[in-house]
Amino acid sequence: SSRVLWTLAVTQLLKTSSPIKAKFQIIMIFSGWGLVFALLIIEAILVGILCLPLPSTVQKLIVKACKYAFEYKAPLMFLFSCLLLLVGSSYHDMTVVHPHPRHIENLSMEAYMLRQSQYFRAQRNFYMSAFALSLMIVLHRLVNLTKSEIKLKEVNSGKSARDKKLD
């Protein structure tokens, strides 16, 4: 059933758009959204780890690894821009594919199911890319907060060590 819908979707895509655009969209379905999903999972794991109350040595290691990733601004801005473009593109797809009630009566059941699956895919892509974008912002802020917390702990431990020496 889903294989038939997938075949219908690909043939419909090839019929309705130019061959170059259709090939790009098919490649994007297989690789692009899989990469966005992988990025989303990695970001969610890192945010979860940074929110855990871990020892300061483990936190330092995690922050150091994340700091190297956030140190290079050009790839980070490129990734942010790509995610922003994907959010806009998937929002556009979601508004274009949305089945209007007046057009539903004229569609056959196969065309209706195809339209619904395209709409579901567009919604999924929108929410996945928007959540990846927001998690990127949250992760950047969490790394900065954890880094400043570690610095404050080091300063406080240095002050307490000096106070003990003076006593």
N, C-alpha and C positions, 0 to 999 in steps of 0.2 A: 504494500500500500504506500509506504513512505518512499520506496524506490520509484514507484510510478509517478508520485508527486514530484520527486526530484527530477526525473527525466522530463516531465512536463514543464517544470520550471526552467530547466536548461534550454529546452527547445524554444520555449516562449521567449526567453532572454535573447537567444540567437536570432529569432524572428523580428523582435521589436527594436533592437538597437544595432548599431554598426558592429561589424565583426571584431574590430579592435577593442571597442568598449566592452563588448560581451566577453571577450577573452580576458580582459583586465578584471572584470567583475567576477568571473569564475575563479581566476587566480586569487583575487582578494578574499573570496569566500573560503578557499582552502587554506591559504597561508596567513593573510592579514588578520582575520578575526581570531585565528588560533594563536597568533603572536600577542594580540591584545589580551586574550584570555590568560595566556601564560604570564604576561606582565601583571595582570590583575591578581593572579594567585600569588606571585612573588611579593607584590606590594602588600597584600593582605597578611601573608606570613610575617613579613618584616614588621608591620604595624603591630601585629599580635605579640611578637617577641619583644618589641620595644615597650609595650604596655605592661609586660610582666615585671614583677619586682625581682629582678635578678641581682646577683652580687656585682659590685662596681667593676671588677676585673672583666667579667663577661660583657657588661654594658660598654666598657671601653673598647673591647674588641669589635663589637657590633657597630658602635658609632664610628670607629676608625674605618671599618669596611664601607659603611654607608657614606662617610665623609669623602672617601676617594671617588665614589660614584657621583656625588654631588659637587665635587671640586671642579670638574670640567663642565663649564656652563654651556658650551656650544652643543654637545650631544644631548644634554638635558633639555635645552630650549628646543632643539629639533624634535625630540620625543614629545615634549609638551605641545608643540605646534601640530605634530601629526595627530595626536590624540584630540586636539581641538578641532582639527579638520574632520576627523572621523566622527566626532559628535555632531558637527554641522551636517555632514553628508548623510549620516544615518537618520538625523531628524528630518532632513529633506526627503529621504526615501520613505520614512514613516508617514509623512503628510501626503506624499504622492500616491502611495499604495493604499491608503485608508479607503475601505469600501464605503461608498456613500449609499444611504438607504434607497435612493431612487434608482441606482444602477444595479442593485442586487436582483431585482425582479427580472432583468433582462439577461442575466448570466445563467449558464448551465451549471450543474452541480460541480463538474470538474473545474470549470473556470472559477467558480466561487471558492472551492477548496484551495485552488492555486493562489488566488488572491489573499485568502486568509493566511496561508502559510507564508507568503511574502510579507504580509503585514506583521505576523508574529516575528519573523526573522529581522525585520527592520526595527521593531520594538526591542528585541533582544540585543541587537547590535548597539542601539542607542544607549540603553541602560548600562551595558557592559563598558562601552567606551567612556561614558560620563562617570561611572563609578571608578574606573581606572584613573581618569583625570583627577577626580577629587582625592583619591587615595594617594596620588603622587604629591599633591599639595600637603596633605596631612602627614605623609611620611617625611617630607622635607622639614616641616615644622617640628615634628617629633624628634628628628635627629638634632636639630638646633637646640631644642629644649633639653634633651638628654646630655648634649655636649656642655651646655651651660651648667646643668646640675652637677656634672662630674667636676667641672672647674670649681664650683662653689664648695663641693665636698673636700677637694684638695686644699683650697684656701683655708677652710675651717679646720681641717686636720693639721695644717701647718701652724695655725694660730694656737690650737690646743697644745701642740707639741712645744711651742715657744713658752706658753704659759706654764707648762709643767717644768720646764728648765729654769724658769725664773723663780718658781717656788722652791 
